[in-house]
């Protein structure tokens, strides 16, 4: 094997190891965050929307910020949008695979509202990308402030509903379900801190190796961030949905994805703050517009499925049709994003 081949092999190996460590650390983060939320005054909506959301989204945060450091805004933005795409595809895939369980029938207006909030936030990002110029305030695109306003207003509205179960609980794991009672509060705090540091380091290496793969293989950064890195950072959500479905907690499975997607979009505002030259949405590859439009479209399909789940359940053959269409559109969009990158 040539030296170049050996170098590429080492880069891929580093990427896979970084992805594995990121997933394990993120699952641990969710477990410890769950314990902290239950055993302190952070319980309820606050623990779900802030602590757990931050825990499960930390891989996306670290990879996107590292991309800014290496001056690759394409990876920073496409990682977030790609994670949301991947999350929606995973949710739809589980709905198709477990179609007899009618997963979307077990959710209520809280999840519908969450889907609407995510849809509006995505629309704001899409408009920011398609705008020929960006209005900036403190070097941050005005669309980021609008997106944050929508998020905060949505969270306040959701919190007023006083749900018995935190809607935005971001992740659950096998360990959090079966072993969290054996973890003391002190152990949870120390474990959360250690897992956060590990996630920070592993997520950074994930971006660095992903950037190196894009350079070595002439693969576009947009495609690399949208699919390979995004899939790696979204694996904790896959674990969360799988366990929730196995426990027949379908409301939690849907809430995991919709809530995580909302929080992920906030990362773009953080990224925009650190990109000092120009608004980050004006610095990405044009194909990223296709990515954000696809996120909007897939989110709309999920919203349709949430509203029509009971009606579609009357005819068992039609129930999983929206989810099947969503999965198909995901792979079609993947092809076009790859060819246009």
MARPADREN-557122 format. One record per residue (C-alpha): x, y, z. Coordinates in steps of 0.25 Angstrom, whole numbers, plus 2048, in hexadecimal, padded with zeros to 3 digits. Layout:
XYZ ...
//
This chain:
800800800 80580E7FC 808818807 7FC820802 7F3814803 7F8811811 7F5820815 7E781F810 7E5812817 7EA819824 7E1824822 7D581B820 7D981382C 7DA820835 7CC824830 7C6817834 7CC817841 7C8825844 7BA822840 7B9816849 7BF81E855 7B5829852 7A9820852 7AD81985F 7B0826866 7A382C861 79B821866 7A2822874 79F831874 79082E872 79082487E 79782D887 78F839883 782831885 78782E894 78B83D896 77D841891 77683789A 77E83A8A7 77F8498A7 7758548A5 778854896 76E84A894 76284B88A 76285487E 76F85B882 77784E883 771849876 77385586D 78185A872 789850879 785843871 78484B864 792851866 79784386A 79283C85E 795847854 7A484985A 7AA84184E 7A384A844 7A885684C 7B785284D 7B784D83E 7B185A839 7BA863841 7C685B83E 7C285D82F 7C386C831 7D186B837 7D686482B 7CE86F823 7C586581C 7B786B81E 7B1861815 7B385681F 7AE85E82A 7A1861824 79F85481C 7A284C828 796853830 78C852824 791844820 78F83F82F 78084482E 77F83D821 784830826 77C831833 76F83382B 773827822 77581E82E 768822834 76181F827 769812826 76480D833 756811830 756808824 75D7FC82B 7547FD837 74880182E 73F7F7835 7417FF842 73C80C83C 746814843 74182283E 73381F844 739820852 73D82E852 73583B854 734849852 74184C859 74984584F 74284B843 745859849 75485584A 75485183C 74E85E838 759865840 76485D839 75D86082B 75D86F82E 76B86F833 76F867826 76887181D 76F87D823 77D876821 778873812 774882810 782886816 78987D80C 781881800 782890803 78D8977FA 79289F806 79189E815 78D8A881F 7978A782B 7968AB839 7A38A9841 7A88A1835 79D897837 79289682C 78589C830 77F88E82C 786888838 77F891842 77288F83B 77488083C 77888184B 76B88984E 76387E847 76A874850 76887B85D 75987F85A 757870857 75D86B863 75587586C 748870865 74C862867 750864876 74286A878 73B85D874 741857881 74384987A 74583D884 75183887C 75B842877 758843868 766848864 76D83C86B 77983A862 77E82D864 77C82086C 78581486C 785806870 78E80A87C 785816880 77880D880 77E801888 78A807890 788815893 7828128A0 78F80C8A4 7978198A1 7998238AC 7978328A9 7A68348AC 7AA8298A2 7A082F898 7A783D899 7B5838898 7B182E88D 7AA839885 7B6842886 7C0837881 7B6833876 7B5841871 7C4843870 7C5835869 7BA83A85F 7C184785D 7CE840859 7C8835851 7BF83E84A 7CA847846 7D283C841 7C6837839 7C6845832 7D584582F 7D5837829 7C883A821 7CF84681C 7DB83E818 7D3834811 7CC83E809 7D9844805 7E0836802 7D48317FA 7D083E7F3 7C283C7FA 7BB8497FD 7BA84E80B 7AB850809 7A9841806 7B383D811 7AC84581C 79E842817 79F833817 7AC82D81D 7AE836829 79F83982B 79C82A82C 7A7828836 7A383383F 79482F83E 796820842 793823851 78582784C 78481A845 787813852 77D81C859 77181984F 77480A84E 77480885E 76781185F 760809854 7647FC85B 75E801867 751805860 754814864 751819856 74E82785B 75C828860 762822853 75B82D84B 75E838855 76D834855 76E837846 766843845 76C849852 77A84684D 77884C840 773859846 77F85A84F 789857844 78486383C 78986C847 797867845 79786F838 79587C840 7A2878848 7A987583C 7A5882836 7AB889842 7B9883840 7B9885831 7BE893831 7C0896822 7B189581E 7A488F821 7A6880821 79A87E818 7A188680D 7AE87E80E 7A887080B 7A88687FE 79B86B7F6 79785C7F6 79585F805 788866801 7838597FB 786852809 77E85C811 77385B807 77384C809 77384E818 767857817 76084D80E 762841816 75E849823 75184C81C 74F83D819 75183A827 74784582B 73D83F821 73E831827 73C836835 72F83D831 72A831828 72F825830 721821836 71B823828 72581B821 72581082B 71780D827 71D80781A 7297FF81F 7307FF812 73080F811 73581281F 74481181C 74381780E 748825813 75381F81A 75781780E 756823805 75F82A80F 76A81F80F 76A81F800 76B82E7FF 77782E808 77F8247FF 77B82C7F2 77F8397F9 78C8327FD 78F82E7EE 78D83D7EA 7958437F5 7A083A7F2 7A083C7E3 79E84B7E4 7A984D7EF 
//
